[in-house]
Amino acid sequence: MLKEKKYYDGFAEYWDGQFTSRAGRNFRNRKLLFLRECLDRVEGVVLDVGCATGFFTSRLGDDKRVVVGVDMSEGMVRYAGDKHPDTRFVVCPAELLSTKFGDVDCIFMMGVFTLDSAAVLLGECRKVLREGGKLVVITGNGLNFYLRFIYNLLYPTLPARLSTVNSLESTLARYGFRVTRRKVFHLVPFMVPDWLFGVCKFVEGKLEGSFLVSFLGSIIGVESVKVGKNL
């Protein structure tokens, strides 16, 4: 965790810069759309765990819910706070959520979940969520070979945050979460240059809904609810 924190502390401006291309903006916006669908009826306090530079945190709050950004990196939180001064951000590792939060209505996380950390991470989510609270996990699709190659190329020193729908759903169920929605989406490669973006979007439109999405889609989104009370 300390190694990751040090890595991300000096990474904020570069991180935001990755999403300025057409493909980068599309990558963020597809996840934003999925989150808006999941949060449509959510009211109260929502945590964006692993908020990075605050893009999603700053766009999902409204008059019925307050979204708080949480990240272990002081550099990320400082950058997010400067960029989005009207949004609250807190420095806190995902593994220690219960030391700063409790009885929240929803948690969403992107690029945080790994199978190796599931016991601690989902245990903390259960402590922090109210009974019936919602947990939304967005992660990379481990069946996508291109994504695995890019991830290993760009972030070789970090734990692979990739999964499959089946492994993610079974892990959530094991730790007391009932899955209510799942989706594999976004077929446009993240690193595609602007001049090729239109072609990739056309191909994506043709393949949408086919079985190939399970293998070519880069994003897995799973919505779940906490079942029962904490022991």
Residue frames as a rotation matrix with the C-alpha (Angstrom) as fourth column:
MET 1
0.562 0.827 0.000 0.00
0.827 -0.562 0.000 0.00
0.000 0.000 -1.000 0.00
LEU 2
0.426 -0.489 -0.761 2.86
0.168 -0.784 0.597 2.43
-0.889 -0.382 -0.252 0.82
LYS 3
-0.642 -0.678 0.359 4.45
0.423 0.077 0.903 1.71
-0.639 0.731 0.237 -2.56
GLU 4
-0.156 0.687 0.710 1.20
0.964 -0.050 0.260 2.50
0.214 0.725 -0.655 -4.35
LYS 5
0.708 0.441 -0.552 0.65
0.608 -0.778 0.158 5.67
-0.360 -0.447 -0.819 -2.30
LYS 6
-0.068 -0.838 -0.541 4.09
0.112 -0.546 0.831 7.00
-0.991 -0.004 0.131 -3.21
TYR 7
-0.684 -0.160 0.712 3.45
0.679 0.219 0.701 6.16
-0.267 0.963 -0.041 -6.87
TYR 8
0.106 0.873 0.475 0.14
0.944 -0.238 0.227 8.04
0.311 0.425 -0.850 -7.01
ASP 9
0.352 0.032 -0.936 1.23
0.636 -0.741 0.214 11.07
-0.687 -0.670 -0.281 -4.94
GLY 10
-0.387 -0.588 -0.710 3.19
-0.144 -0.722 0.676 12.46
-0.911 0.364 0.195 -7.88
PHE 11
-0.803 0.088 0.589 0.84
0.513 0.605 0.609 11.17
-0.303 0.791 -0.531 -10.55
ALA 12
-0.084 0.946 -0.312 -2.21
0.469 -0.239 -0.850 13.49
-0.879 -0.217 -0.424 -10.40
GLU 13
0.081 0.115 -0.990 -1.53
-0.593 -0.793 -0.141 15.88
-0.801 0.598 0.004 -13.28
TYR 14
-0.837 -0.413 -0.358 -0.35
-0.537 0.494 0.684 13.06
-0.106 0.765 -0.635 -15.55
TRP 15
-0.728 0.620 0.291 -3.45
0.477 0.764 -0.435 11.04
-0.492 -0.178 -0.852 -14.61
ASP 16
0.208 0.838 -0.504 -5.81
0.102 -0.531 -0.841 13.82
-0.973 0.123 -0.196 -15.70
GLY 17
-0.191 -0.389 -0.901 -3.81
-0.779 -0.498 0.381 14.30
-0.597 0.775 -0.208 -18.88
GLN 18
-0.913 -0.174 0.368 -4.53
0.016 0.888 0.459 10.75
-0.407 0.425 -0.808 -20.01
PHE 19
-0.253 0.931 0.265 -8.20
0.802 0.355 -0.481 11.62
-0.541 0.091 -0.836 -20.56
THR 20
-0.190 0.140 -0.972 -7.89
-0.232 -0.968 -0.094 14.65
-0.954 0.207 0.216 -22.84
SER 21
-0.962 -0.147 -0.230 -8.05
-0.258 0.213 0.942 12.68
-0.090 0.966 -0.242 -26.12
ARG 22
-0.175 0.945 -0.277 -11.36
-0.888 -0.029 0.459 11.68
0.426 0.326 0.844 -27.71
ALA 23
0.010 0.123 -0.992 -10.83
0.065 0.990 0.123 8.07
0.998 -0.066 0.002 -26.60
GLY 24
-0.839 -0.397 -0.372 -9.89
0.390 0.038 -0.920 9.19
0.379 -0.917 0.123 -23.08
ARG 25
-0.754 0.630 0.187 -12.96
-0.653 -0.690 -0.311 11.41
-0.067 -0.356 0.932 -22.72
ASN 26
0.055 0.785 -0.617 -15.16
-0.701 0.471 0.536 8.64
0.711 0.403 0.576 -24.08
PHE 27
-0.391 -0.319 -0.863 -13.61
0.298 0.844 -0.447 6.17
0.871 -0.432 -0.235 -21.60
ARG 28
-0.995 0.013 -0.102 -14.51
0.091 -0.364 -0.927 8.41
-0.050 -0.931 0.361 -18.65
ASN 29
-0.556 0.828 -0.071 -17.96
-0.831 -0.554 0.050 9.33
0.002 0.086 0.996 -19.96
ARG 30
-0.102 0.511 -0.854 -19.03
-0.318 0.796 0.515 5.70
0.943 0.324 0.081 -20.47
LYS 31
-0.609 -0.165 -0.776 -18.21
0.621 0.510 -0.595 4.98
0.494 -0.844 -0.208 -16.81
LEU 32
-0.963 0.269 -0.025 -19.95
-0.208 -0.797 -0.567 8.18
-0.172 -0.540 0.824 -15.74
LEU 33
-0.311 0.887 -0.340 -23.12
-0.789 -0.042 0.613 7.12
0.530 0.459 0.713 -17.58
PHE 34
-0.152 0.210 -0.966 -23.11
0.250 0.954 0.168 3.71
0.956 -0.216 -0.197 -15.86
LEU 35
-0.843 -0.221 -0.491 -22.64
0.521 -0.110 -0.846 5.35
0.133 -0.969 0.208 -12.46
ARG 36
-0.801 0.596 0.054 -25.50
-0.599 -0.798 -0.068 7.77
0.003 -0.087 0.996 -13.07
GLU 37
-0.069 0.771 -0.633 -27.76
-0.446 0.543 0.711 4.83
0.892 0.332 0.307 -13.86
CYS 38
-0.274 -0.118 -0.954 -26.72
0.597 0.757 -0.265 3.08
0.754 -0.642 -0.138 -10.64
LEU 39
-0.862 -0.167 -0.479 -27.07
0.495 -0.487 -0.720 6.21
-0.113 -0.857 0.503 -8.48
ASP 40
-0.618 0.627 0.473 -30.33
0.132 -0.511 0.849 7.38
0.775 0.588 0.233 -10.02
ARG 41
0.452 0.891 0.041 -32.41
0.031 -0.062 0.998 6.65
0.891 -0.450 -0.056 -6.90
VAL 42
-0.050 -0.571 -0.820 -29.67
0.914 0.304 -0.268 6.93
0.402 -0.763 0.506 -4.29
GLU 43
0.603 0.213 0.769 -30.07
-0.083 -0.942 0.326 9.62
0.793 -0.261 -0.550 -1.66
GLY 44
0.970 -0.223 -0.100 -27.84
0.118 0.065 0.991 10.59
-0.215 -0.973 0.089 1.28
VAL 45
0.370 -0.921 -0.124 -24.08
-0.733 -0.372 0.570 10.17
-0.571 -0.120 -0.812 1.53
VAL 46
0.990 -0.123 0.064 -22.08
0.133 0.720 -0.682 8.49
0.038 0.683 0.729 -1.24
LEU 47
0.352 -0.935 -0.052 -18.36
-0.292 -0.162 0.943 7.67
-0.889 -0.317 -0.330 -1.14
ASP 48
0.902 -0.266 -0.341 -16.18
-0.304 0.171 -0.937 7.67
0.308 0.949 0.073 -4.25
VAL 49
0.671 -0.652 0.354 -13.41
-0.137 0.360 0.923 5.33
-0.729 -0.668 0.152 -3.08
GLY 50
-0.224 -0.800 0.557 -10.23
0.728 0.242 0.641 5.76
-0.648 0.549 0.528 -5.10
CYS 51
0.668 0.706 -0.238 -11.46
0.426 -0.624 -0.656 9.12
-0.611 0.337 -0.717 -6.37
ALA 52
-0.118 -0.811 0.573 -8.08
0.992 -0.072 0.102 10.17
-0.042 0.581 0.813 -7.88
THR 53
-0.925 -0.367 0.096 -8.45
0.376 -0.921 0.098 13.70
0.052 0.127 0.990 -9.28
GLY 54
-0.634 0.702 -0.326 -12.18
0.125 -0.324 -0.938 13.94
-0.764 -0.635 0.118 -8.51
PHE 55
-0.928 0.282 -0.242 -13.72
-0.316 -0.255 0.914 13.76
0.196 0.925 0.326 -11.98
PHE 56
-0.413 0.810 -0.417 -16.60
0.381 0.569 0.728 11.48
0.827 0.142 -0.544 -10.93
THR 57
-0.472 0.187 -0.861 -16.93
0.866 -0.086 -0.493 12.83
-0.166 -0.979 -0.121 -7.39
SER 58
-0.802 0.038 -0.597 -17.57
0.024 -0.995 -0.095 16.34
-0.597 -0.090 0.797 -8.69
ARG 59
-0.805 0.455 -0.382 -20.19
-0.524 -0.241 0.817 15.27
0.280 0.857 0.432 -11.23
LEU 60
-0.532 0.585 -0.613 -22.44
0.307 0.807 0.504 12.88
0.789 0.080 -0.609 -9.31
GLY 61
-0.752 0.295 -0.590 -23.65
0.560 -0.186 -0.807 14.98
-0.348 -0.937 -0.026 -6.40
ASP 62
-0.486 0.639 0.596 -26.98
0.244 -0.556 0.795 16.81
0.840 0.531 0.114 -6.49
ASP 63
-0.322 0.393 0.862 -29.66
-0.737 -0.676 0.033 18.15
0.595 -0.624 0.507 -4.18
LYS 64
0.746 0.661 0.075 -30.53
-0.570 0.577 0.585 14.66
0.343 -0.479 0.808 -2.87
ARG 65
0.845 -0.499 -0.193 -27.06
0.535 0.787 0.307 13.21
-0.001 -0.362 0.932 -2.35
VAL 66
0.685 -0.728 -0.027 -23.61
-0.700 -0.669 0.250 14.34
-0.200 -0.152 -0.968 -1.24
VAL 67
0.872 -0.462 -0.163 -20.65
0.326 0.796 -0.510 12.60
0.365 0.391 0.845 -2.86
VAL 68
0.712 -0.688 0.140 -17.37
-0.545 -0.415 0.728 12.55
-0.443 -0.595 -0.671 -0.92
GLY 69
0.650 -0.568 -0.504 -14.10
-0.330 0.386 -0.861 11.67
0.684 0.726 0.064 -2.66
VAL 70
0.761 -0.410 0.503 -11.76
-0.402 0.310 0.861 9.30
-0.509 -0.858 0.071 -0.80
ASP 71
0.754 -0.582 -0.303 -8.22
-0.060 0.398 -0.915 8.42
0.654 0.709 0.265 -1.82
MET 72
0.740 -0.536 -0.406 -5.10
0.640 0.376 0.670 7.14
-0.207 -0.756 0.621 -0.06
SER 73
-0.175 -0.865 0.471 -2.91
0.953 -0.269 -0.140 9.59
0.248 0.425 0.871 -2.02
GLU 74
0.097 0.127 -0.987 -2.43
0.582 -0.812 -0.047 13.02
-0.807 -0.570 -0.153 -0.48
GLY 75
-0.829 -0.478 -0.289 -1.21
0.033 -0.557 0.830 14.29
-0.558 0.679 0.478 -3.86
MET 76
-0.707 0.643 0.294 -4.40
0.560 0.255 0.788 13.14
0.432 0.722 -0.541 -5.62
VAL 77
0.177 0.823 -0.540 -6.65
0.984 -0.168 0.067 14.61
-0.036 -0.543 -0.839 -2.93
ARG 78
-0.212 -0.335 -0.918 -4.79
0.368 -0.898 0.242 17.93
-0.906 -0.286 0.313 -2.93
TYR 79
-0.988 -0.156 0.004 -5.05
0.049 -0.286 0.957 18.16
-0.148 0.945 0.290 -6.72
ALA 80
-0.430 0.899 0.084 -8.76
0.771 0.317 0.553 17.18
0.470 0.302 -0.829 -6.64
GLY 81
0.154 0.487 -0.860 -9.52
0.885 -0.455 -0.100 19.76
-0.440 -0.745 -0.501 -3.94
ASP 82
-0.563 -0.433 -0.704 -7.81
0.086 -0.878 0.472 22.53
-0.822 0.205 0.532 -5.91
LYS 83
-0.988 0.148 0.050 -9.65
0.052 0.004 0.999 21.58
0.148 0.989 -0.012 -9.09
HIS 84
-0.144 0.985 -0.092 -13.07
0.330 0.135 0.934 21.03
0.933 0.104 -0.345 -7.45
PRO 85
-0.882 -0.371 0.291 -13.21
-0.101 -0.454 -0.885 23.38
0.461 -0.810 0.363 -4.43
ASP 86
-0.206 0.891 0.403 -16.94
-0.945 -0.289 0.156 22.84
0.255 -0.349 0.902 -3.85
THR 87
0.610 0.356 -0.708 -16.51
-0.265 0.934 0.241 19.08
0.747 0.041 0.664 -3.36
ARG 88
0.553 -0.386 0.738 -15.25
-0.794 0.025 0.607 17.36
-0.253 -0.922 -0.293 -0.21
PHE 89
0.477 -0.500 -0.723 -12.22
-0.225 0.726 -0.650 15.09
0.850 0.473 0.234 -0.45
VAL 90
0.742 -0.173 0.647 -10.67
-0.636 0.124 0.762 12.97
-0.212 -0.977 -0.018 2.32
VAL 91
-0.168 -0.854 -0.493 -7.31
-0.778 0.422 -0.465 11.21
0.605 0.306 -0.735 2.53
CYS 92
0.108 0.217 0.970 -7.98
-0.807 0.588 -0.042 7.64
-0.580 -0.779 0.239 3.65
PRO 93
-0.875 -0.390 -0.288 -6.90
-0.485 0.726 0.487 4.19
0.019 0.566 -0.824 2.39
ALA 94
-0.058 0.899 -0.435 -9.79
-0.685 0.281 0.672 2.00
0.726 0.337 0.600 1.27
GLU 95
-0.202 -0.107 -0.974 -8.68
0.354 0.919 -0.175 -0.58
0.913 -0.379 -0.148 3.84
LEU 96
-0.809 -0.141 -0.571 -9.39
0.588 -0.217 -0.780 1.92
-0.014 -0.966 0.258 6.67
LEU 97
-0.508 0.664 0.549 -12.74
0.122 -0.575 0.809 3.38
0.852 0.478 0.212 5.60
SER 98
0.383 0.784 -0.489 -14.46
0.581 0.208 0.787 2.54
0.719 -0.585 -0.375 8.88
THR 99
-0.311 -0.550 -0.775 -12.04
0.940 -0.295 -0.168 4.77
-0.137 -0.781 0.609 10.81
LYS 100
-0.953 -0.114 -0.280 -13.54
0.089 -0.991 0.101 7.86
-0.289 0.071 0.955 9.15
PHE 101
-0.570 0.784 -0.245 -16.99
-0.709 -0.319 0.629 6.94
0.415 0.532 0.738 7.86
GLY 102
-0.931 0.338 0.135 -20.12
0.217 0.814 -0.538 5.08
-0.292 -0.472 -0.832 8.92
ASP 103
-0.149 0.988 0.045 -23.75
0.519 0.117 -0.847 4.52
-0.842 -0.103 -0.530 7.92
VAL 104
-0.639 -0.089 -0.764 -23.33
-0.518 -0.685 0.513 5.77
-0.568 0.724 0.392 4.34
ASP 105
0.337 0.939 0.072 -25.89
-0.480 0.237 -0.845 5.04
-0.810 0.250 0.530 1.66
CYS 106
0.991 -0.034 0.130 -23.68
0.129 0.500 -0.856 4.08
-0.036 0.865 0.500 -1.26
ILE 107
0.127 -0.983 -0.129 -20.06
-0.272 -0.160 0.949 3.39
-0.954 -0.085 -0.288 -2.17
PHE 108
0.996 0.017 0.087 -18.66
0.075 0.376 -0.924 3.27
-0.049 0.927 0.373 -5.67
MET 109
0.280 -0.960 0.005 -15.08
-0.291 -0.080 0.954 2.41
-0.915 -0.268 -0.301 -6.56
MET 110
0.990 -0.068 -0.124 -13.02
-0.108 0.211 -0.971 2.24
0.092 0.975 0.202 -9.74
GLY 111
0.354 -0.925 -0.136 -9.56
-0.177 0.077 -0.981 0.80
0.918 0.372 -0.137 -10.13
VAL 112
-0.054 -0.311 0.949 -9.47
-0.976 -0.183 -0.116 -0.21
0.210 -0.932 -0.294 -6.46
PHE 113
0.667 0.472 0.577 -10.87
-0.627 0.774 0.093 -3.74
-0.402 -0.423 0.812 -6.27
THR 114
-0.317 -0.653 -0.688 -8.55
-0.800 0.573 -0.176 -6.74
0.509 0.495 -0.704 -6.54
LEU 115
0.552 0.521 -0.651 -9.33
-0.156 0.831 0.533 -10.34
0.819 -0.193 0.541 -5.67
ASP 116
-0.262 -0.762 -0.592 -6.33
0.560 0.380 -0.736 -10.40
0.786 -0.525 0.327 -3.32
SER 117
-0.970 -0.149 0.193 -7.66
-0.038 -0.691 -0.722 -7.46
0.241 -0.708 0.664 -1.29
ALA 118
-0.298 0.955 -0.002 -11.34
-0.097 -0.028 0.995 -8.46
0.950 0.296 0.101 -1.40
ALA 119
0.018 0.334 -0.943 -11.60
0.837 0.511 0.197 -9.72
0.547 -0.792 -0.270 2.19
VAL 120
-0.575 -0.311 -0.757 -10.34
0.725 -0.623 -0.294 -6.51
-0.380 -0.717 0.584 3.76
LEU 121
-0.992 0.123 0.032 -11.86
-0.088 -0.846 0.526 -4.13
0.092 0.519 0.850 1.23
LEU 122
-0.296 0.946 -0.130 -15.36
-0.024 0.128 0.991 -5.63
0.955 0.296 -0.016 1.17
GLY 123
-0.111 0.186 -0.976 -15.25
0.946 0.322 -0.047 -6.07
0.306 -0.928 -0.211 4.95
GLU 124
-0.831 -0.237 -0.503 -14.65
0.397 -0.886 -0.240 -2.33
-0.388 -0.399 0.830 5.29
CYS 125
-0.808 0.585 0.072 -17.48
-0.270 -0.476 0.837 -1.59
0.524 0.656 0.542 2.86
ARG 126
-0.066 0.804 -0.590 -19.85
0.520 0.533 0.668 -3.69
0.852 -0.263 -0.454 4.95
LYS 127
-0.362 -0.132 -0.923 -18.85
0.921 -0.205 -0.332 -1.81
-0.145 -0.970 0.196 8.11
VAL 128
-0.922 -0.141 -0.361 -19.39
0.115 -0.989 0.091 1.57
-0.370 0.042 0.928 6.48
LEU 129
-0.736 0.676 -0.034 -22.60
-0.191 -0.160 0.968 0.90
0.649 0.719 0.247 4.51
ARG 130
-0.387 0.734 0.558 -26.01
-0.848 -0.046 -0.528 1.01
-0.362 -0.678 0.640 6.14
GLU 131
-0.513 0.305 0.803 -28.18
0.219 0.950 -0.221 -2.11
-0.830 0.063 -0.554 5.85
GLY 132
0.476 0.697 0.536 -29.41
0.680 0.095 -0.727 -2.28
-0.558 0.710 -0.429 2.25
GLY 133
0.370 -0.426 -0.825 -26.74
-0.398 -0.876 0.274 0.20
-0.839 0.227 -0.494 1.13
LYS 134
0.992 0.083 0.094 -25.42
0.059 0.348 -0.936 0.01
-0.110 0.934 0.340 -2.41
LEU 135
0.075 -0.997 -0.021 -21.93
-0.132 -0.031 0.991 -0.94
-0.988 -0.072 -0.134 -3.58
VAL 136
0.983 0.167 -0.077 -20.89
-0.085 0.039 -0.996 -0.33
-0.163 0.985 0.052 -7.20
VAL 137
0.130 -0.973 0.189 -17.60
0.043 0.196 0.980 -1.78
-0.991 -0.119 0.067 -8.44
ILE 138
0.964 0.029 -0.263 -16.08
-0.257 -0.131 -0.958 -0.80
-0.062 0.991 -0.119 -11.78
THR 139
0.195 -0.928 0.319 -12.96
-0.255 0.266 0.930 -2.64
-0.947 -0.262 -0.185 -12.84
GLY 140
-0.250 -0.372 -0.894 -11.05
-0.953 -0.070 0.295 -3.70
-0.172 0.926 -0.337 -15.92
ASN 141
0.799 0.601 -0.017 -12.13
-0.582 0.765 -0.277 -6.78
-0.153 0.232 0.961 -17.83
GLY 142
0.000 -0.862 0.508 -9.59
-0.585 0.412 0.699 -9.55
-0.811 -0.297 -0.504 -17.30
LEU 143
0.318 0.179 0.931 -10.78
0.512 0.794 -0.327 -11.31
-0.798 0.581 0.161 -20.47
ASN 144
0.999 0.032 -0.039 -9.63
-0.011 -0.621 -0.784 -8.39
-0.049 0.783 -0.620 -22.61
PHE 145
0.463 -0.883 0.084 -6.09
0.870 0.470 0.150 -9.27
-0.172 0.003 0.985 -23.78
TYR 146
0.090 -0.404 0.910 -5.41
0.525 -0.758 -0.388 -5.76
0.846 0.513 0.144 -25.12
LEU 147
0.712 0.246 0.658 -6.29
-0.358 -0.679 0.641 -4.23
0.604 -0.692 -0.395 -21.75
ARG 148
0.911 -0.412 -0.034 -4.03
0.274 0.541 0.795 -6.67
-0.309 -0.733 0.605 -19.92
PHE 149
0.195 -0.875 0.444 -1.16
0.954 0.064 -0.293 -5.79
0.228 0.481 0.847 -22.25
ILE 150
0.163 -0.078 0.984 -1.66
0.149 -0.983 -0.103 -2.03
0.975 0.163 -0.148 -21.81
TYR 151
0.919 0.226 0.322 -2.00
-0.273 -0.223 0.936 -2.33
0.283 -0.948 -0.143 -18.04
ASN 152
0.710 -0.704 -0.036 1.22
0.606 0.583 0.541 -4.32
-0.360 -0.406 0.840 -17.76
LEU 153
0.064 -0.687 0.724 2.97
0.861 -0.328 -0.388 -1.85
0.504 0.648 0.571 -20.05
LEU 154
0.150 0.074 0.986 1.89
-0.038 -0.996 0.081 1.33
0.988 -0.049 -0.147 -18.26
TYR 155
0.393 0.107 0.913 1.64
-0.867 -0.288 0.407 0.17
0.307 -0.952 -0.021 -14.64
PRO 156
0.172 -0.365 -0.915 4.06
-0.149 0.909 -0.390 -2.76
0.974 0.203 0.102 -14.25
THR 157
-0.808 -0.590 -0.010 4.75
-0.054 0.090 -0.995 -2.06
0.587 -0.803 -0.104 -10.56
LEU 158
-0.510 0.696 0.506 1.11
-0.855 -0.347 -0.385 -1.97
-0.093 -0.629 0.772 -9.43
PRO 159
-0.664 0.350 0.661 -1.29
0.073 0.910 -0.408 -4.85
-0.745 -0.223 -0.629 -8.62
ALA 160
-0.938 0.341 0.062 -3.44
0.071 0.015 0.997 -5.80
0.339 0.940 -0.039 -11.60
ARG 161
-0.623 0.782 -0.014 -6.93
-0.287 -0.245 -0.926 -4.42
-0.728 -0.573 0.377 -11.04
LEU 162
-0.505 0.433 -0.747 -8.62
-0.772 0.161 0.615 -6.70
0.387 0.887 0.252 -13.53
SER 163
-0.564 0.407 0.718 -11.38
-0.352 0.669 -0.655 -9.22
-0.747 -0.622 -0.234 -12.99
THR 164
-0.884 0.460 -0.083 -14.15
0.100 0.360 0.928 -11.15
0.457 0.811 -0.364 -14.76
VAL 165
-0.175 0.904 0.389 -17.88
-0.721 -0.387 0.575 -10.86
0.670 -0.180 0.720 -14.26
ASN 166
0.519 0.427 -0.741 -18.12
0.047 0.851 0.523 -14.32
0.854 -0.306 0.421 -12.70
SER 167
-0.271 -0.703 -0.658 -15.21
0.770 0.252 -0.587 -13.88
0.578 -0.665 0.473 -10.28
LEU 168
-0.872 -0.016 0.490 -16.40
-0.178 -0.920 -0.348 -10.43
0.457 -0.391 0.799 -9.24
GLU 169
0.074 0.989 0.131 -19.99
-0.667 -0.049 0.744 -11.56
0.742 -0.142 0.656 -8.67
SER 170
0.463 0.084 -0.882 -18.98
0.363 0.890 0.276 -14.67
0.808 -0.448 0.382 -6.70
THR 171
-0.604 -0.747 -0.277 -16.62
0.606 -0.205 -0.769 -12.63
0.518 -0.632 0.576 -4.53
LEU 172
-0.656 0.454 0.603 -19.28
-0.541 -0.840 0.044 -10.03
0.526 -0.297 0.797 -3.75
ALA 173
0.405 0.864 -0.300 -21.75
-0.413 0.465 0.783 -12.79
0.816 -0.193 0.545 -2.84
ARG 174
0.058 -0.484 -0.873 -19.18
0.610 0.710 -0.353 -14.44
0.791 -0.512 0.337 -0.57
TYR 175
-0.835 -0.474 -0.281 -18.87
0.515 -0.492 -0.702 -11.26
0.194 -0.731 0.654 1.47
GLY 176
-0.391 0.781 -0.487 -22.56
0.727 -0.063 -0.684 -10.48
-0.565 -0.621 -0.543 1.80
PHE 177
-0.518 0.248 -0.818 -23.53
-0.478 -0.877 0.037 -8.46
-0.709 0.410 0.574 -1.27
ARG 178
0.061 0.633 0.772 -26.39
0.554 0.622 -0.553 -9.33
-0.831 0.461 -0.313 -3.63
VAL 179
-0.891 -0.454 -0.017 -25.72
0.209 -0.441 0.873 -8.40
-0.404 0.774 0.488 -7.26
THR 180
0.100 0.978 -0.182 -28.53
0.291 -0.204 -0.935 -6.39
-0.951 0.041 -0.305 -8.87
ARG 181
0.953 0.161 -0.256 -26.91
-0.186 -0.357 -0.916 -5.30
-0.239 0.920 -0.310 -12.13
ARG 182
0.033 -0.976 0.216 -23.89
0.249 0.218 0.944 -6.20
-0.968 0.022 0.250 -14.23
LYS 183
0.961 0.252 -0.113 -22.56
-0.020 -0.344 -0.939 -4.85
-0.275 0.904 -0.326 -17.50
VAL 184
-0.103 -0.969 0.226 -19.52
0.627 0.113 0.771 -5.31
-0.773 0.220 0.596 -19.73
PHE 185
0.865 0.476 0.160 -19.03
0.444 -0.576 -0.687 -2.32
-0.235 0.665 -0.709 -22.00
HIS 186
0.648 -0.558 -0.518 -16.69
-0.546 -0.815 0.194 0.08
-0.531 0.157 -0.833 -23.81
LEU 187
0.729 -0.319 0.605 -15.05
0.541 0.810 -0.225 -1.54
-0.419 0.491 0.764 -26.82
VAL 188
0.840 -0.436 0.323 -12.97
-0.026 -0.627 -0.779 1.46
0.543 0.645 -0.538 -27.93
PRO 189
0.234 -0.829 -0.507 -9.31
0.890 0.393 -0.231 0.93
0.391 -0.398 0.830 -26.93
PHE 190
0.710 0.098 -0.697 -8.26
0.566 -0.668 0.482 3.50
-0.419 -0.737 -0.530 -24.34
MET 191
-0.087 -0.887 -0.453 -5.03
0.206 -0.461 0.863 4.48
-0.975 -0.018 0.223 -26.15
VAL 192
0.135 0.187 0.973 -6.55
0.965 0.197 -0.172 4.87
-0.224 0.962 -0.154 -29.62
PRO 193
-0.848 -0.470 -0.245 -5.39
0.395 -0.869 0.299 8.07
-0.353 0.156 0.922 -31.44
ASP 194
-0.274 0.796 -0.539 -8.02
-0.226 -0.598 -0.769 10.68
-0.935 -0.089 0.344 -32.36
TRP 195
-0.433 0.082 -0.898 -7.81
-0.889 -0.203 0.410 9.95
-0.149 0.976 0.160 -36.08
LEU 196
-0.817 0.100 -0.568 -8.87
-0.110 0.939 0.324 6.32
0.567 0.328 -0.756 -35.49
PHE 197
-0.881 0.444 0.162 -11.52
-0.172 0.019 -0.985 7.03
-0.441 -0.896 0.060 -32.86
GLY 198
-0.149 0.892 -0.427 -14.45
-0.929 -0.275 -0.249 7.35
-0.340 0.359 0.869 -35.30
VAL 199
-0.201 -0.002 -0.980 -13.73
-0.628 0.767 0.128 3.97
0.751 0.641 -0.156 -36.88
CYS 200
-0.925 -0.210 -0.316 -13.55
0.094 0.680 -0.727 2.31
0.368 -0.702 -0.610 -33.44
LYS 201
-0.656 0.752 0.062 -16.86
-0.445 -0.319 -0.837 3.87
-0.609 -0.577 0.544 -32.39
PHE 202
-0.011 0.637 -0.771 -18.48
-0.987 0.115 0.110 2.57
0.159 0.762 0.628 -35.60
VAL 203
-0.450 -0.247 -0.858 -17.20
-0.232 0.960 -0.155 -0.96
0.862 0.130 -0.489 -34.91
GLU 204
-0.995 0.086 0.051 -18.36
-0.037 0.162 -0.986 -0.72
-0.093 -0.983 -0.158 -31.31
GLY 205
-0.336 0.931 -0.142 -21.87
-0.833 -0.364 -0.416 0.18
-0.440 -0.021 0.898 -32.45
LYS 206
0.036 0.303 -0.952 -21.98
-0.801 0.579 0.154 -2.85
0.598 0.757 0.263 -34.74
LEU 207
-0.531 -0.375 -0.760 -20.78
0.038 0.885 -0.464 -5.24
0.847 -0.276 -0.455 -31.99
GLU 208
-0.722 0.271 0.637 -22.89
-0.688 -0.373 -0.622 -3.85
0.069 -0.888 0.455 -29.14
GLY 209
0.264 0.889 0.373 -25.05
-0.923 0.345 -0.169 -6.61
-0.279 -0.300 0.912 -27.69
SER 210
0.547 -0.120 -0.828 -23.10
-0.426 0.812 -0.399 -9.48
0.721 0.571 0.393 -29.21
PHE 211
0.952 -0.189 -0.241 -21.26
0.305 0.664 0.683 -12.17
0.031 -0.724 0.689 -27.25
LEU 212
0.193 -0.947 0.258 -17.96
0.717 -0.043 -0.696 -10.60
0.670 0.319 0.670 -28.32
VAL 213
0.406 0.012 0.914 -18.51
-0.361 -0.916 0.173 -7.75
0.839 -0.400 -0.367 -25.87
SER 214
0.998 0.001 0.061 -17.68
-0.056 0.425 0.904 -10.15
-0.025 -0.905 0.424 -23.04
PHE 215
0.445 -0.887 0.126 -14.16
0.849 0.462 0.257 -10.47
-0.286 -0.007 0.958 -24.44
LEU 216
-0.185 -0.518 0.835 -13.63
0.806 -0.567 -0.172 -7.11
0.563 0.641 0.522 -26.17
GLY 217
0.717 0.493 0.493 -15.26
0.117 -0.782 0.612 -4.81
0.687 -0.381 -0.619 -23.63
SER 218
-0.306 -0.950 0.065 -12.69
0.159 -0.118 -0.980 -3.14
0.939 -0.289 0.187 -21.39
ILE 219
-0.696 0.100 0.711 -14.94
-0.641 -0.531 -0.554 -2.24
0.322 -0.842 0.433 -18.45
ILE 220
-0.399 0.618 -0.678 -16.94
0.587 0.740 0.329 -4.38
0.705 -0.266 -0.657 -16.02
GLY 221
-0.651 0.278 0.706 -19.55
-0.607 -0.749 -0.264 -2.64
0.456 -0.601 0.657 -13.90
VAL 222
-0.391 0.524 -0.756 -21.36
0.532 0.799 0.279 -4.50
0.751 -0.293 -0.592 -11.12
GLU 223
-0.333 0.421 0.844 -24.02
-0.691 -0.718 0.085 -3.00
0.642 -0.555 0.530 -8.85
SER 224
-0.353 0.205 -0.913 -24.85
0.482 0.876 0.010 -4.77
0.802 -0.436 -0.408 -5.57
VAL 225
0.306 0.470 0.828 -26.59
-0.559 -0.615 0.556 -4.21
0.770 -0.633 0.075 -2.25
LYS 226
-0.776 -0.572 0.264 -25.46
-0.510 0.325 -0.796 -5.10
0.370 -0.753 -0.544 1.24
VAL 227
0.159 0.817 -0.554 -27.47
-0.160 0.575 0.802 -8.03
0.974 -0.039 0.222 2.61
GLY 228
0.526 0.152 -0.837 -28.16
0.681 0.514 0.521 -8.35
0.509 -0.844 0.166 6.33
LYS 229
0.930 -0.177 0.323 -26.55
-0.331 -0.786 0.522 -6.65
0.162 -0.592 -0.789 9.29
ASN 230
-0.016 -0.994 -0.107 -22.93
-0.533 0.099 -0.840 -6.66
0.846 0.044 -0.531 10.39
LEU 231
0.415 0.091 -0.905 -21.96
0.526 0.788 0.320 -9.23
0.742 -0.609 0.280 12.98
